[in-house]
């Protein structure tokens, strides 16, 4: 994806020309091969690459999060965020594996592949980007980067790779391969390099991704709806629907493959679903991810996702796809929690093994290992506290190497889903029955000095009469009242979903016996807990806001535009002796010659005595530029014209009202049987407060 060009903010020690001339064959322990390099970069994102090179040369990896936050730059976030690698981190790659990465760029994916695999071979067109990759991974001795054009390098690549990774690359197939069927031919070429029993991995946007319908610009061309419309503007990239990808796979003779669904998309995935574990209604709440461009928000994506999920259509509308060609991995669901402090960064995954389906929690950093190991102790503490209560604790066991923890897979529906169903059908009796049972269960043994602070509704599975606590990551040896734990559960429940605002929070507080003072204190403790988990790091939402791209609601703009039209239309009233009335009036269309000028011809018969013109339905300043009856000018004195506004000049009025109007006394003018009044007005619309102030100043002046 092309990045926006930015001015470098941090100088690098070597000038670009000097760096390119040197073409180092080693950067740290990373090997660079220039055998097929044409001598200059054929692609560049401009000055931002110099800035990235300066960062990876001069900063440690642990500094990247703070640099991302301080720069407030999409390219810096895109290239340096650790969340980028979530797309491959879960794959079952081990130290015996040999991996080929095409289009390795600045190394965001290479970093994780190097950590997991025995050998990583990269192909990258740009020497500058290859140097960025090498510097950020300079301590890795298992990386070789081939610099140059893919078509020149590819014939020299071996055919013994366990994994071939095309992350954000397959969409550019027609740039790599100049044939009538570039994507099929590109895939066939890449499959030649996968050894028997190996896998080829493609991460790509879905042309029919829901975010594009909702108003996100297409990722490659940066225009609205171009992918949905079949790329009428052209461009070098093409994305595909699920069916479109399957058609390509079939054309290449591929029969063994599996689809995965990164969410929110493959660039910064926080969850990865599969056909064996699709998302549940209510899960997909993190949809505003316009880091690189402004976007529209045509509808609430969460609610539409809920609809397509319930109707079994989520695979067609997932924002991105991850296609694994080869044997299907035994992992069917992954959730990442690596937007936390390093000591709490973990991955949760669902996978099938010899003993059946299990849930595993795996630390993503060395520091998080202790956090994982504490969960086993938490299980024993909670089992003891809730023994005999009716609340089961899903058992866990530590792996033999002590590096992960495993839970048996439990069937059931989350309490959160059951409560949502109650709200949806307005069944308050059942809602409070479930809530009261929840409160009764969690209150059991609260004097024990052991508390699961995160005993939220989503962490309890209900299967008939069996209630099971399935996640107890935040258990502490500390007595916390059940009403505080329940308050937090309700507080988080309501915050996560706008529709849950229908729940009367006051009734919950009364039910729990919580005073307003206690509620305020509980909120402060919750904020403190969140800071403990995230540390000083900004959330992705905060980073998005700092980058400064906008979300525009076209519905609100349209309603405002329609209201402007209604406010600025002209209504004409005729009085033939019975006064003005709505029955004897009409609106005049198409009278604006531009945004501020009106020109209209008003016909009337000889029975009309007074003619009233309402130029708008909002406060304004009106200047009568011309008034002519039957082509004869009309004097604008009060003898012929009266207004309900404040006169500030001959024919100019300030109207501090939403019903501005002026009346022409046509009975005092030489009329015929059939007449035409020509009206030319200049209008300036004002906020009511300003209009009132102008009118009052005129009054005080005289």
Secondary structure, DSSP 4 states (H G I P E B T S, - for coil): -PPPP---SS--SS-HHHHHHH--SEETTEEEEEEE--SS-S---THHHHHHHHHHHHS-GGGHHHHHHHH--HHHHHHH-GGGGHHHHTS---TT-EEEEES-TTSTTHHHHHHHSSEEEEEES-HHHHHHHHHHTTT-SSEEEEEE-HHHHGGGS-S-EEEEEEES-GGGHHHH--STTHHHHHHHHHHTTEEEEEEEEEEEEBTT-HHHHHTPBPTTT--BTTTTTT-TT--S---B-HHHHHHHHHHTT---EEEEEEES-SSS-SEEEETTBPPPTT--------SSS-EE--S-HHHHHHHHHHTT-HHHH-SEEEEEESSPPSEEEEEEE-SS-GGG-EEEEEEEETTEEEEEEEESSSTHHHHHHHHHHHHHHHHHHHTTSSEEE--EEE-TTSSEEEEE---SEEHHHHHHHHHHTT-HHHHHHHHHHHHHHHHTTGGGS-EETT--GGGEEEETTEEEE---TTEESS---HHHHHHHHHHHHHHT-GGGGGS-HHHHHHHHT--HHHHHHHHHHHHHHHHHHHTTPPPHHHHHHHHT--EE-HHHHHHHHHHHHHHT-EEEEEESSS---GGGEEEEPS-BSSSSEEEEEEEEETT--EEEEE--SS-EEEEEEEEEETTEE---STTTEEESSEEEETTEEEE-SSS--EEE-GGGS---SEEEEEEEEEEEE--HHHHHHHHHHHHHH-
